[in-house]
Amino acid sequence: MRHATFLRFFLPTAIAMLLFIAMPIVSVVVQSVYAPHDRVVIEVENCTPFGCTKSTAIDQAATQKLRDENPLGRFVGGTIYVDRSHLAFAEVAEAWRQSATAGDFAARLMNLPFYKALAFTLTYLVFVTPLSILLGLLVALAVNAIPRILRGPTIFFSLLPMIVTPLIGALILFWMVDSRGIIGAAVQWLANDPDLSLKASTPLTWVMLIVYGTWSTAPFAFVVYYAGLQTVPQDTIESAMLDGASRWHRLRYVVLPHLMPLTTFMFLIKIMDNFRVFEPIVSFNAGAHAQSLSYFIYSDLGGETRLLSSAAATSVLTVAGVLVLLSPVLVRTWRQFGKA
């Protein structure tokens, strides 16, 4: 392909990436190093026939003048990144000095909002990513092995978590785990504890969110793997069968190596998606027991006081975390293409 042809083909995509990806990221980074102006407070004297009293009031004109002169706010550099609501270097160092054991240090660290959100985000990522990929692979292998007449209905039911609106699916499971629901009642019966509630326990809430995340995201892995199974070379499969290879050996030495590029792709997509987990927490109303980094950003932007600078700093840290997690897979892929 000629360079001019390639440029005309790629230019619209490059412009869209610049407008909708690069510029918003730059804007967020800039916002994260500026803090809102402090309100100008003045002392006023109120006099009545019975005497004069002094009080403080906000000088709206002076405050508005500061905002007009510096719309971004006052420059604070990286101060927001290291305050108590984010990396909290001073608080972490103090917790390390006061902790006698690693468990004590971890407990103190969980009292800091950013690390509490990071803990759930990483836990969700570590469990949901491999479980959803493995479940999608197993379903794809099972569907590919059943008679062709049964594949249509099986594929339909396998894709239900993707077809159903995520909010509706989450609400259905939310009602099922209620103490009056089938799952909640079953757990109470098995534990022999009529007061046990999945919604009131932090560990059980985490488990519930992980189960829902695996169930709701596995269909995407199933679709990708099922499409990949249709491209497995049948000549190689037949040759392996003639050589006496069992079903397990054909799967291990022929099918899985063929699907390895798709597995790498799935890990890249799943890591990015699961590190930004947000919808399950909102759908299950689980903010009191589980907060992710994305939910942390949502909390900063909500309410009457919109903490834009804090939300921007958390967004930058989230992007940095995604890049760190993706770096091993990206480096491995780069080396594979380099050798090729």
N, C-alpha and C positions, 0 to 999 in steps of 0.2 A: 504494500500500500504506500502510495506517495505521501510525503510529509504534508503537503497542502490538503490532500483528501482526508488524512487522519486529523489534521487540525480542524477542518470544518466539521468533522464527525464528533470530535471530542469537545469542541468549544462550548456548545450549549450546556453540556454536563459540567464543565469546569466553571462556567459562570454560575450555575445553580449551586454548586458546592461552595463557591466563594460567598454567595449571598446568604445561603441558608445554613451553612456549617461554619465556615471560617470566621465570618464577621460576627455572628452571635457569640462564638467562643472568645474572640478578642474583646467584645463588649463585656462579657461576664468577668474576664480577667481584670479589665480596667476597673469595673465596679467594685471588685473585691479589695482594691487597695484604697478605696475612698470610703469614708464614713459620713453619715448625715451630720449637718451642722448642729451644734448645740444651740438650744433656744436662748435668745438674749433675755436675761432676767433683770428687771429694774425695780428699784424700791420706790413705791408711791406713798404719798401721805394723804390720808382721808380725814377730813375735818368735819365735824358736826358741832352743833351748839353745845354739846357736852364735852368736847375736847377733840384732839387729833390722835389718830393711830397710824402706824406705819405697817405696810404689807408689801409683799413682792408680787409682781405681775410679769407676764411675758410681753416683751416689746415686739408686737407683730410686725411693725414696719421695719425695725432693724433686722429681725430674723428673716423676713422676706428679702431684704436687701442682700444679705449674705447668700441666700439661695440663688438670687438672680446673678450675683457676681461669680459664683462658683456652683453651677448646676450639679456637678458630680458630687459635691460635698468637700469635706476637708481631707487632704491626703494623709493617710496613716501608714502607708507602706504595707509591710507584712504583719502588722500588729493583730489584725483580725484572725489571721491564720494560727496564731499562737495563744489566743485568749482562752478562757476557760470553756467556751462553747465549741472550740475546735480542737487543735492539737494539744493545747494546755500543757506546754512544756514545764512550766513552773509547778503546776499541780501534779504532774506525773513524777517529776523529780522528788517532790515532797512525799508523795505516796511511796516511792521506792525507799526513801530514807526511813519512813515510819513502819514499813512492812517487815515482819519477821520471817514470813514464808512467801512462796510464790502464789499460793492460794489467797493469802491476805492481800497481796499486791493486786491480783486480778479482781478481787472484790472491790478494792478501792478504785480501781480503774473503771469498773462498771458504774460508778457513781458519776462519772463524767459523761455528759450527753453524747458527744461525738463517738467516743469509744464504745458506748453502749449500743449506738446505732450500727457502728462498724462490726461489732460482735455478731449481731443478728444477720447483717448483710452477708458476712463471710460464711456463717453457719448455713444459711439458706443456699448460698452459692455452692458450697462444698457438697451438700447432700443432693440438691435438686439437679445440678448439672449432670453428674454421672448416672443418677437414677433415671432421669427422663430419657437420656440417650440410650441406656441399656433397655429400658422398657420399650422404647420405640423400635429398637433393633429386634427384640424378641417378638413383638407383634408383627413386624414386617416379615420375619422368617416364618412365623406361623401362618400368616396369610398366604405367603408365597408357596407354602407346602400343601395347603388344603385343596380339594377339588375346585376346578374353575367355576362350577356352578354356584359354589358357596362364597366365592370371593366378594361379589358385589355387596350382599348384606353385611358381611363381616367388615369390609372396608367402611361401610356407612356407619356402623356402630363404633368402629375404632376412631372415626373422625368426629364423633359427637362432642367431645370436649372442645374441639376447635370450632364446631358449628354453633354450639350454644354460646350466647353472649357471655363474656367472662363474668360480668356482674351477676347475671342470673344464675350461672353455675356456682358462683361463690355463695350466693344467698341460699341456694338449695342445700349446699353442704353446711352452711351456717345454721339453718333450721334443723338439719339432721343431727348435728352435734349438740343441740340444745338438750337440756335435761328431759324435755318432753319429746325429743326426737328419737328416732330408732337407734342411731349410733350412741347418743348420749345416754339413753336408758340402758343400752347393752353394756356400755362401759361401767355404769353404776352397778349393774347386776354382777358383772365379772369381778369387780373390785369389792363387792359387798359393802358399798358405801353409798347410801342414798343421797348424801350431801355432796358427792364428788361432781365437779363441774369442769368441763373442758375449757370453758370460756374464762373461768376464774383462776386457772393455773397457768403461770408463765411457761413452764416446760411443755405442758400439754398444748398450749396455744402455738408454740413453735412447731411442735410435731404436726399439728393440724395444718398449719400454713405450708410446711414442707410437703405433706401428703397432697394438698391441693395443688401446689406448684408442680409437682411431678405429674399428677393426673392431667393438668390443664396444658402442659407444654410437651408431653410425650407425643401427641399426634403429629407435630411438626417433624420430629425425628422419624416417626413411622413413615411419613410421606417421602422424606428424602431417602431413607434406606430402601423403601419398597421400589422407588424409581431406580436406585442403584442396583438392586438385585436383578432388574430386567436387563442390565447391561453386562452381567457376568458372562464370560465366554463359555458357551455351551460345549465347544470342542474340548476345552480344558477339563470341564466337569466329566464329560464322557470318557476322556482318556484316563482320568483318575479312577472312574468306576471300573474300567477295563483292567486297571492295575490292581484292583482289589481294595481301593481306599474306602473306608467306611464313611457314613454320613458326617460323623464328627470330624474326621480327617479332611474331608472335602470342605467343610465349613472353616476349619482352622487354617488350612494351607492354601485354599483357593478363594473362598468367598470373603473372609475377613481381610486378607491383604488387598483384595480388589476394592473393598469399601473403606480402606484406611484414609484416602483423601477426603471422603465424605465425613468421616469421623473427625478429622481435623477441622473441617469447615463447621461441623456441628458444635464442637467445643468453642470455637471463636464466637459463634452466634449466641450460644447459651451463656457463656461467661459475660458477654456484654448485656444480655437481657436480664440475667439473674442478679447481677451486681446493681442493677437499677430497679430492683423489686419495689413495687409501690401499690399496685392495684389490690393484691390480696389483703394487705393490711387495712386498706380503706374498706374493702368489701366485707371483711370479717369484723370491722370495728374493733381491731386489736391494737390500737395505738397505745393503750395502757400497758400492754405486755410485750409488744414487739414494735420496734422502730428501726426502719432502715435509713440509709443516707438520703434516699429520695424522699422519704416521709419527713425526715429532718428538714429538708429544703421546703417542703410543703408547709410545715409548721411555721417556719420563719416568714413565709409569704402570706400566711393567713392571719386572721384577726385584725384588730384595729391598728396595731403597730406593725407595719410591714418592714421587716429587717432585711432590706435588699442586699446590703453589703455582706451580712452573715450568710444569706442564701447563696450569694455569688461565690463566696469563699468555699462553702461546702460543695458547690457544683464543680469548682476547679479541683478540689481534692478528690471528688468522685471520678472525674475524667482521668486524673493522675492514677488513681487506683485501678481503673480499667486498663490503662496502658501498661501498668506494672504486671497485672495478671495475664495480659495478652502477650507480653514480651517473650516468654519461653516458646509459645506456639509459633509466634511470628519468626523468631530466630531459627527455629527448627525448619519451618517452611522455606525460609530464605536459603538455608544451607542445602536443602534438598533440590531446590531449583538451581542453585549455584553449581552443584555437582552434575545436574542434568545438562 
